[in-house]
Amino acid sequence: MILAQWRARRANRTLIDQLHGKIVAAARRPALYADLGVPDTFDGRFEMVALHVGLVMRRLTMLSGIGGELAQELADSVFRHFDVALREIGVGDITVPKRLKRMAEAFYGRNKAYEEGLDEPGSDRLAAALARNVYGKGDVALAPMAPVLARFVRSCAAALDRTPLETFAAGEVEFPEPDAALAKSGARNG
């Protein structure tokens, strides 16, 4: 019995690690930084990982069955990786928990704002939240790529909304390419 529980937890951990890897790979796509103007900094990468993880968690919590459990395990995994990343950049042992607490508040606050923006398709609420959090601008007018990023986020949410639980349970997740949002905006260079 104990061995069966251990194997189940280990299988879950492998699944979550696989999902986490795919999400991080999507959040690190060069087009997000080069074409959509997301700052290629520790904070900018945090923003993209938080955004992508939040979109997957949003979908998982909509699904019945083990979706909510997977969402929580994914969040736990993300913060374990944030802990490692902070230590790798030299943040001291005493400071790491404080930084993680601030990151958790930012993570959940941002994803609440993004979800509210997604729930209002006709408003610019999502673009405003992205302008504030990703680009550090208090106004969408000061962050011209925020509406393009919002279009990309909406396309990601729509693609994930079509993704069944079985796909996630297989450790798979796919996001649209940022290029489509750029093409629709006419903002593509070259």
Contacts in CASP RR format, 6 or more apart in sequence:
PFRMAT RR
TARGET T0000
AUTHOR 0000-0000-0000
METHOD contacts of the structure
MODEL  1
MILAQWRARRANRTLIDQLHGKIVAAARRPALYADLGVPDTFDGRFEMVA
LHVGLVMRRLTMLSGIGGELAQELADSVFRHFDVALREIGVGDITVPKRL
KRMAEAFYGRNKAYEEGLDEPGSDRLAAALARNVYGKGDVALAPMAPVLA
RFVRSCAAALDRTPLETFAAGEVEFPEPDAALAKSGARNG
12 73 0 8 1.000
13 73 0 8 1.000
15 70 0 8 1.000
15 169 0 8 1.000
15 171 0 8 1.000
16 70 0 8 1.000
16 73 0 8 1.000
16 74 0 8 1.000
16 76 0 8 1.000
16 77 0 8 1.000
17 77 0 8 1.000
18 171 0 8 1.000
19 56 0 8 1.000
19 70 0 8 1.000
19 74 0 8 1.000
19 168 0 8 1.000
19 171 0 8 1.000
19 172 0 8 1.000
19 173 0 8 1.000
20 53 0 8 1.000
20 74 0 8 1.000
20 77 0 8 1.000
20 78 0 8 1.000
20 81 0 8 1.000
22 171 0 8 1.000
22 172 0 8 1.000
22 173 0 8 1.000
22 174 0 8 1.000
23 49 0 8 1.000
23 52 0 8 1.000
23 53 0 8 1.000
23 56 0 8 1.000
23 74 0 8 1.000
23 173 0 8 1.000
24 49 0 8 1.000
24 52 0 8 1.000
24 81 0 8 1.000
26 52 0 8 1.000
26 173 0 8 1.000
26 175 0 8 1.000
27 45 0 8 1.000
27 48 0 8 1.000
27 49 0 8 1.000
27 51 0 8 1.000
27 52 0 8 1.000
27 53 0 8 1.000
28 45 0 8 1.000
28 48 0 8 1.000
29 177 0 8 1.000
29 178 0 8 1.000
31 177 0 8 1.000
31 178 0 8 1.000
31 179 0 8 1.000
31 182 0 8 1.000
32 38 0 8 1.000
32 48 0 8 1.000
32 178 0 8 1.000
33 39 0 8 1.000
33 40 0 8 1.000
35 178 0 8 1.000
35 179 0 8 1.000
35 182 0 8 1.000
35 187 0 8 1.000
35 188 0 8 1.000
35 189 0 8 1.000
36 145 0 8 1.000
36 148 0 8 1.000
36 149 0 8 1.000
36 152 0 8 1.000
36 178 0 8 1.000
36 181 0 8 1.000
36 182 0 8 1.000
37 135 0 8 1.000
37 145 0 8 1.000
38 44 0 8 1.000
38 47 0 8 1.000
38 48 0 8 1.000
38 134 0 8 1.000
38 135 0 8 1.000
38 149 0 8 1.000
39 134 0 8 1.000
39 135 0 8 1.000
42 85 0 8 1.000
42 89 0 8 1.000
44 134 0 8 1.000
46 82 0 8 1.000
46 103 0 8 1.000
46 106 0 8 1.000
47 110 0 8 1.000
47 133 0 8 1.000
47 134 0 8 1.000
48 134 0 8 1.000
49 78 0 8 1.000
50 106 0 8 1.000
50 107 0 8 1.000
50 110 0 8 1.000
50 111 0 8 1.000
51 110 0 8 1.000
51 111 0 8 1.000
51 114 0 8 1.000
51 134 0 8 1.000
51 153 0 8 1.000
52 156 0 8 1.000
52 175 0 8 1.000
53 74 0 8 1.000
53 75 0 8 1.000
53 78 0 8 1.000
53 107 0 8 1.000
54 107 0 8 1.000
54 111 0 8 1.000
54 114 0 8 1.000
55 114 0 8 1.000
55 153 0 8 1.000
55 156 0 8 1.000
55 157 0 8 1.000
55 160 0 8 1.000
55 175 0 8 1.000
56 71 0 8 1.000
56 74 0 8 1.000
56 160 0 8 1.000
56 168 0 8 1.000
56 173 0 8 1.000
57 71 0 8 1.000
57 74 0 8 1.000
57 75 0 8 1.000
57 111 0 8 1.000
58 111 0 8 1.000
58 115 0 8 1.000
58 118 0 8 1.000
58 157 0 8 1.000
58 160 0 8 1.000
59 157 0 8 1.000
59 160 0 8 1.000
59 161 0 8 1.000
59 163 0 8 1.000
59 168 0 8 1.000
60 67 0 8 1.000
60 68 0 8 1.000
60 70 0 8 1.000
60 71 0 8 1.000
60 74 0 8 1.000
60 165 0 8 1.000
60 168 0 8 1.000
61 67 0 8 1.000
61 68 0 8 1.000
61 71 0 8 1.000
62 161 0 8 1.000
63 164 0 8 1.000
63 165 0 8 1.000
63 168 0 8 1.000
64 165 0 8 1.000
65 165 0 8 1.000
66 165 0 8 1.000
66 169 0 8 1.000
67 165 0 8 1.000
67 168 0 8 1.000
70 168 0 8 1.000
70 169 0 8 1.000
75 107 0 8 1.000
78 107 0 8 1.000
79 100 0 8 1.000
79 103 0 8 1.000
79 104 0 8 1.000
82 100 0 8 1.000
82 103 0 8 1.000
83 96 0 8 1.000
83 100 0 8 1.000
86 92 0 8 1.000
86 96 0 8 1.000
86 99 0 8 1.000
86 100 0 8 1.000
87 93 0 8 1.000
87 96 0 8 1.000
91 99 0 8 1.000
106 133 0 8 1.000
110 129 0 8 1.000
110 133 0 8 1.000
113 125 0 8 1.000
113 129 0 8 1.000
113 133 0 8 1.000
114 126 0 8 1.000
114 129 0 8 1.000
114 130 0 8 1.000
114 153 0 8 1.000
116 125 0 8 1.000
116 129 0 8 1.000
117 123 0 8 1.000
117 125 0 8 1.000
117 126 0 8 1.000
117 129 0 8 1.000
118 126 0 8 1.000
118 153 0 8 1.000
118 154 0 8 1.000
118 157 0 8 1.000
120 126 0 8 1.000
121 154 0 8 1.000
124 140 0 8 1.000
124 147 0 8 1.000
124 150 0 8 1.000
126 150 0 8 1.000
126 153 0 8 1.000
126 154 0 8 1.000
127 140 0 8 1.000
127 146 0 8 1.000
127 147 0 8 1.000
127 149 0 8 1.000
127 150 0 8 1.000
128 138 0 8 1.000
128 139 0 8 1.000
128 140 0 8 1.000
128 146 0 8 1.000
130 143 0 8 1.000
130 146 0 8 1.000
130 149 0 8 1.000
130 150 0 8 1.000
130 153 0 8 1.000
131 137 0 8 1.000
131 138 0 8 1.000
131 139 0 8 1.000
131 140 0 8 1.000
131 142 0 8 1.000
131 143 0 8 1.000
131 146 0 8 1.000
132 138 0 8 1.000
134 143 0 8 1.000
134 146 0 8 1.000
134 149 0 8 1.000
135 142 0 8 1.000
135 143 0 8 1.000
135 145 0 8 1.000
135 146 0 8 1.000
136 143 0 8 1.000
137 143 0 8 1.000
137 146 0 8 1.000
140 146 0 8 1.000
140 147 0 8 1.000
145 187 0 8 1.000
147 185 0 8 1.000
148 181 0 8 1.000
148 182 0 8 1.000
148 185 0 8 1.000
148 187 0 8 1.000
149 181 0 8 1.000
151 181 0 8 1.000
151 184 0 8 1.000
151 185 0 8 1.000
152 176 0 8 1.000
152 178 0 8 1.000
152 180 0 8 1.000
152 181 0 8 1.000
155 176 0 8 1.000
155 180 0 8 1.000
155 181 0 8 1.000
156 175 0 8 1.000
156 176 0 8 1.000
159 174 0 8 1.000
159 175 0 8 1.000
159 176 0 8 1.000
160 173 0 8 1.000
160 175 0 8 1.000
163 173 0 8 1.000
163 174 0 8 1.000
167 173 0 8 1.000
179 188 0 8 1.000
182 188 0 8 1.000
END
